[in-house]
Amino acid sequence: MFKFKLNDFYRCKVFYAILTSFSILFYLFLFPVNSYAKIYINIYAARIKKIRVAVPNFKNISRYGQHQKIAKKAARIIRHDLSVIGYFHIVNPLSYLENSKSAPVSVKKIDFTNWSVLNAQYLINGEYKTENGVIKIKANLISIYSQKLLFTEKLEGHDKQYRYLANKFADDILKFLTGIKGPFTTKVFFVGEQDGAKNIFMMDFGGHRVKRITDNSSINIFPHPSPGGNKAAYISFKDGNPALFIKNLNTGKTARFNLPGPAGYVSWSPKGDNLAIALTPDHYNTEIYTINADGSGLKQLTFTGGINTSPSFSPGGNRIAFVSNRGGSPQIYIMNSDGSNQHRITYNNSYYNTSPAWSPNGKKIAFASFVNGALQVSIMNADGTDERQITDTPYSAQHPAWTRDSRIITFDTEIAGRQELFMIDVNESGMMRLTPRLFPEMQNYYSPEWTLKSSY
């Protein structure tokens, strides 16, 4: 397990484990090309033997050979995407025996011995052409063992969209193999800190197309995108006490909610019609409320005194996970969305459990638990059973958040003296840094949160 602080939480606040290769190929053979085969991989299996996939550079068949760099970039994007998921091992491109510029793309012409000798189980190849600012890509998933085309897709967009198109194909490959679409065309929101100021940003899955959401010298924290991805709720100190703001990402307009007390955390409901928020009206007791997205209908849900915070809606919208210290220490609780049936679900050996995040499929809750001197990310069933620690870092791993496919959890932790964003798949098979690219470096990164819908 890869090893890597709770700096300011209160300050800011398939069906089988995997089928054998022979079984997969036999099953895939039953389905026609271009249909989504229902191959399910159990994303909660403790360990998975990785599938070996080769992804050579795409072939440029443009009339004049323009945009040659896309050949390498498209393949590199797909390799990166699949490597994040814990099911795949990407065969080292340096070991490929074929020259991608001259090698055939058609399954009928491929020399499969060039790939079987590398123990590759699947081959992902493709070709593209660009003309008048338009790029057309044809990409394939091919079985090395059965020497058959399993899945093909034609993608089209303007030539600057090649990254999105490659991400989309990776999404659809996962849909074909697992029945669940990948997260590669979604966006992540996060906090970037520079010289004490904390602002909200968003970026693509691979760290590209970074966009600033807030731009001030104050503290803006806990970003949470709306289900449709067109709005962002967050907490900001820019007017003094921390308050709830919602920014419309289409119009650029920002609305401040006038609430009875400082705000500490916010979460959207699945339909995007209301939000759950932690408020401290008397500047002493923090309680959880719900409020309509237009600022009306404020309703208090908890009345215990002390601290009740970090609400997270279930995907069905009928329940809310939250943190409360009503029993003497911070623990995870669940209640109905109207505030009824409040009950504790963490009964582990930790005296400090916090930051619950409900998985989009509703099956799991990720949270941060204090273990051996640091917070670590764990997951459990929605009723609190079957708890499993998935990080083991020297400094605290905190603020867990799920990608839309319920396969990957993002969080922030300290490395080399700074907070960074990381991703880990639920099978603990690998941890990867999630770094903004071509972007002015921040001193620290915090609090990742993902959109649920694809966008470009």
ABEGO torsion letter per residue (X at the ends): XBBXXBAAAAAAXXGBABBBAAAAAAAAAABBBGBBBBBBBBAABABBBBBBBBBBBBBBABAAGBGAAAAAAAAAAAAAAAAABAABBBBBAAABABBAAABBABAAABBAAAAAAAGBABBBBBBBBBBGGBBBBBBBBBBAAAGBBABBBBBBBBAAAAAAAAAAAAAAAAAAAAGBBBAAABBBBBBBBBGGBBBBBBBBAAGBGBBBABBBABBBBGBBBBAAGABBBBBBAAAEBBBBBBBBAAAGBBBBBBBBEBBABBBBBAAGABBBBBBBAAGABBBBBBBBAAGBGBBBABAAEEBBBGBBBBAAGABBBBBBAAAGBBBBBBBBAAGBGBBBABABABABBBGBBBBAAGABBBBBBBBGGBBBBBBBBAAGBGBBBABBBABBBBGBBBBAAGABBBBBBBBGGBBBBBBBBAAGAEBBBBBBBGBBBBABBBGBBBBABBBX
